[in-house]
Amino acid sequence: MKGRFYEIIGTILVIFSGVLYTIDRFGNWIGSGLSSNGLATFSGQGTLNKPWIDPKDNAFVIPFLVVGIMVFLYGFVRNIISRDR
């Protein structure tokens, strides 16, 4: 566990960023459906549009993804260097 700690944490952060992105898309999908049915407050014209979320829309997806990849690569390189010694 001690040798693979950074790889595990990096993997968890990358997966968590994917979960956050999925939750954000799902919330937008529900909100778009409510708006198109006229059930939401300030629903506008009630047109049906495709719910689309960009990863940049959520402030936590990109940082978790970048930090997760960096931590994973750090642990991977650290394990390779420690094996060579």
Rosetta constraint file for C-alpha pairs under 8 A:
AtomPair CA 1 CA 5 HARMONIC 5.79 0.50
AtomPair CA 3 CA 79 HARMONIC 6.81 0.50
AtomPair CA 4 CA 8 HARMONIC 6.23 0.50
AtomPair CA 4 CA 75 HARMONIC 6.71 0.50
AtomPair CA 4 CA 79 HARMONIC 7.58 0.50
AtomPair CA 5 CA 9 HARMONIC 6.21 0.50
AtomPair CA 5 CA 75 HARMONIC 7.29 0.50
AtomPair CA 6 CA 10 HARMONIC 5.95 0.50
AtomPair CA 6 CA 71 HARMONIC 5.79 0.50
AtomPair CA 6 CA 72 HARMONIC 5.76 0.50
AtomPair CA 6 CA 74 HARMONIC 7.06 0.50
AtomPair CA 6 CA 75 HARMONIC 4.65 0.50
AtomPair CA 6 CA 76 HARMONIC 7.82 0.50
AtomPair CA 7 CA 11 HARMONIC 6.14 0.50
AtomPair CA 7 CA 71 HARMONIC 6.72 0.50
AtomPair CA 7 CA 72 HARMONIC 4.34 0.50
AtomPair CA 7 CA 73 HARMONIC 7.29 0.50
AtomPair CA 7 CA 74 HARMONIC 7.78 0.50
AtomPair CA 7 CA 75 HARMONIC 5.10 0.50
AtomPair CA 7 CA 76 HARMONIC 6.38 0.50
AtomPair CA 8 CA 12 HARMONIC 6.18 0.50
AtomPair CA 8 CA 72 HARMONIC 7.27 0.50
AtomPair CA 9 CA 13 HARMONIC 6.20 0.50
AtomPair CA 9 CA 68 HARMONIC 7.18 0.50
AtomPair CA 9 CA 71 HARMONIC 7.18 0.50
AtomPair CA 9 CA 72 HARMONIC 7.16 0.50
AtomPair CA 10 CA 14 HARMONIC 6.28 0.50
AtomPair CA 10 CA 67 HARMONIC 7.33 0.50
AtomPair CA 10 CA 68 HARMONIC 4.03 0.50
AtomPair CA 10 CA 69 HARMONIC 5.93 0.50
AtomPair CA 10 CA 70 HARMONIC 7.28 0.50
AtomPair CA 10 CA 71 HARMONIC 4.95 0.50
AtomPair CA 10 CA 72 HARMONIC 4.31 0.50
AtomPair CA 11 CA 15 HARMONIC 6.16 0.50
AtomPair CA 11 CA 68 HARMONIC 6.36 0.50
AtomPair CA 11 CA 69 HARMONIC 7.62 0.50
AtomPair CA 11 CA 72 HARMONIC 6.53 0.50
AtomPair CA 12 CA 16 HARMONIC 5.98 0.50
AtomPair CA 12 CA 68 HARMONIC 7.38 0.50
AtomPair CA 13 CA 17 HARMONIC 6.18 0.50
AtomPair CA 13 CA 64 HARMONIC 5.69 0.50
AtomPair CA 13 CA 65 HARMONIC 6.54 0.50
AtomPair CA 13 CA 67 HARMONIC 7.43 0.50
AtomPair CA 13 CA 68 HARMONIC 4.77 0.50
AtomPair CA 14 CA 18 HARMONIC 6.47 0.50
AtomPair CA 14 CA 64 HARMONIC 6.39 0.50
AtomPair CA 14 CA 65 HARMONIC 4.96 0.50
AtomPair CA 14 CA 68 HARMONIC 5.12 0.50
AtomPair CA 14 CA 69 HARMONIC 6.83 0.50
AtomPair CA 15 CA 19 HARMONIC 6.28 0.50
AtomPair CA 16 CA 20 HARMONIC 6.16 0.50
AtomPair CA 16 CA 64 HARMONIC 7.42 0.50
AtomPair CA 17 CA 21 HARMONIC 6.20 0.50
AtomPair CA 17 CA 60 HARMONIC 7.26 0.50
AtomPair CA 17 CA 61 HARMONIC 4.79 0.50
AtomPair CA 17 CA 62 HARMONIC 7.33 0.50
AtomPair CA 17 CA 64 HARMONIC 5.49 0.50
AtomPair CA 17 CA 65 HARMONIC 5.69 0.50
AtomPair CA 18 CA 22 HARMONIC 6.14 0.50
AtomPair CA 18 CA 61 HARMONIC 7.26 0.50
AtomPair CA 19 CA 23 HARMONIC 6.14 0.50
AtomPair CA 20 CA 24 HARMONIC 6.11 0.50
AtomPair CA 20 CA 60 HARMONIC 7.80 0.50
AtomPair CA 20 CA 61 HARMONIC 6.43 0.50
AtomPair CA 21 CA 25 HARMONIC 6.21 0.50
AtomPair CA 21 CA 55 HARMONIC 6.61 0.50
AtomPair CA 21 CA 58 HARMONIC 7.46 0.50
AtomPair CA 21 CA 61 HARMONIC 6.31 0.50
AtomPair CA 22 CA 26 HARMONIC 6.10 0.50
AtomPair CA 23 CA 27 HARMONIC 6.12 0.50
AtomPair CA 24 CA 28 HARMONIC 6.23 0.50
AtomPair CA 24 CA 53 HARMONIC 7.40 0.50
AtomPair CA 24 CA 58 HARMONIC 7.54 0.50
AtomPair CA 25 CA 29 HARMONIC 6.06 0.50
AtomPair CA 25 CA 51 HARMONIC 7.61 0.50
AtomPair CA 25 CA 52 HARMONIC 7.13 0.50
AtomPair CA 25 CA 53 HARMONIC 5.81 0.50
AtomPair CA 26 CA 30 HARMONIC 6.28 0.50
AtomPair CA 27 CA 31 HARMONIC 6.11 0.50
AtomPair CA 28 CA 32 HARMONIC 5.94 0.50
AtomPair CA 28 CA 51 HARMONIC 6.09 0.50
AtomPair CA 28 CA 52 HARMONIC 7.45 0.50
AtomPair CA 28 CA 53 HARMONIC 7.30 0.50
AtomPair CA 29 CA 33 HARMONIC 6.20 0.50
AtomPair CA 29 CA 51 HARMONIC 5.30 0.50
AtomPair CA 29 CA 52 HARMONIC 7.92 0.50
AtomPair CA 30 CA 34 HARMONIC 6.22 0.50
AtomPair CA 31 CA 35 HARMONIC 6.09 0.50
AtomPair CA 31 CA 40 HARMONIC 7.63 0.50
AtomPair CA 32 CA 36 HARMONIC 6.09 0.50
AtomPair CA 32 CA 48 HARMONIC 7.45 0.50
AtomPair CA 32 CA 49 HARMONIC 7.22 0.50
AtomPair CA 32 CA 50 HARMONIC 7.77 0.50
AtomPair CA 32 CA 51 HARMONIC 6.11 0.50
AtomPair CA 33 CA 37 HARMONIC 6.26 0.50
AtomPair CA 33 CA 48 HARMONIC 7.53 0.50
AtomPair CA 34 CA 38 HARMONIC 6.23 0.50
AtomPair CA 34 CA 39 HARMONIC 5.14 0.50
AtomPair CA 34 CA 40 HARMONIC 5.38 0.50
AtomPair CA 34 CA 43 HARMONIC 7.94 0.50
AtomPair CA 35 CA 39 HARMONIC 5.94 0.50
AtomPair CA 35 CA 40 HARMONIC 5.07 0.50
AtomPair CA 35 CA 41 HARMONIC 7.91 0.50
AtomPair CA 35 CA 43 HARMONIC 4.78 0.50
AtomPair CA 35 CA 44 HARMONIC 7.45 0.50
AtomPair CA 35 CA 46 HARMONIC 5.82 0.50
AtomPair CA 35 CA 47 HARMONIC 7.77 0.50
AtomPair CA 35 CA 48 HARMONIC 7.99 0.50
AtomPair CA 36 CA 43 HARMONIC 7.29 0.50
AtomPair CA 36 CA 45 HARMONIC 7.92 0.50
AtomPair CA 36 CA 46 HARMONIC 4.26 0.50
AtomPair CA 36 CA 47 HARMONIC 5.26 0.50
AtomPair CA 36 CA 48 HARMONIC 5.05 0.50
AtomPair CA 36 CA 49 HARMONIC 7.76 0.50
AtomPair CA 37 CA 46 HARMONIC 6.23 0.50
AtomPair CA 38 CA 43 HARMONIC 5.69 0.50
AtomPair CA 38 CA 44 HARMONIC 7.90 0.50
AtomPair CA 38 CA 46 HARMONIC 5.56 0.50
AtomPair CA 39 CA 43 HARMONIC 7.08 0.50
AtomPair CA 53 CA 57 HARMONIC 6.68 0.50
AtomPair CA 54 CA 58 HARMONIC 7.87 0.50
AtomPair CA 55 CA 61 HARMONIC 6.35 0.50
AtomPair CA 55 CA 62 HARMONIC 6.83 0.50
AtomPair CA 56 CA 61 HARMONIC 7.38 0.50
AtomPair CA 56 CA 62 HARMONIC 6.77 0.50
AtomPair CA 58 CA 62 HARMONIC 7.79 0.50
AtomPair CA 59 CA 63 HARMONIC 7.47 0.50
AtomPair CA 60 CA 64 HARMONIC 6.03 0.50
AtomPair CA 61 CA 65 HARMONIC 6.11 0.50
AtomPair CA 62 CA 66 HARMONIC 6.04 0.50
AtomPair CA 63 CA 67 HARMONIC 5.92 0.50
AtomPair CA 64 CA 68 HARMONIC 5.75 0.50
AtomPair CA 65 CA 69 HARMONIC 6.16 0.50
AtomPair CA 66 CA 70 HARMONIC 6.17 0.50
AtomPair CA 67 CA 71 HARMONIC 6.00 0.50
AtomPair CA 68 CA 72 HARMONIC 6.04 0.50
AtomPair CA 69 CA 73 HARMONIC 6.10 0.50
AtomPair CA 70 CA 74 HARMONIC 6.05 0.50
AtomPair CA 71 CA 75 HARMONIC 6.20 0.50
AtomPair CA 72 CA 76 HARMONIC 6.09 0.50
AtomPair CA 73 CA 77 HARMONIC 6.02 0.50
AtomPair CA 74 CA 78 HARMONIC 5.96 0.50
AtomPair CA 75 CA 79 HARMONIC 6.10 0.50
AtomPair CA 76 CA 80 HARMONIC 6.36 0.50
AtomPair CA 77 CA 81 HARMONIC 6.16 0.50
AtomPair CA 78 CA 82 HARMONIC 6.11 0.50
AtomPair CA 79 CA 83 HARMONIC 6.14 0.50
AtomPair CA 80 CA 84 HARMONIC 6.51 0.50
AtomPair CA 81 CA 85 HARMONIC 6.86 0.50
